[in-house]
Amino acid sequence: MGVEFRRQYVIGDYIADFVCLDEGLIIEVDGAYHAERDQHDDDMVRTANLEQIGFKIIRFRNEEVLMNVEKVLESINNELKKLQ
């Protein structure tokens, strides 16, 4: 992709699954528990807090990554183009 991603990177009170610091892009890969109401609400707060300090967050479900990695990579590339 032409950029560096860091895995399990600490940003404030959070650990980002993947982050490209140069572009300010965080990629979260969510398991099934993220569909639970409380977790969904926590994720919304987390996203808002990280966006407030300048990051763009995109989320994918585990199933998306496992079953359609090409589409996931295309989405990431498209987002990187917007940020550059």
Helices and strands as residue ranges (DSSP letters): E 6-11, E 14-20, E 25-30, G 32-35, H 37-52, E 56-61, H 62-67, H 69-83
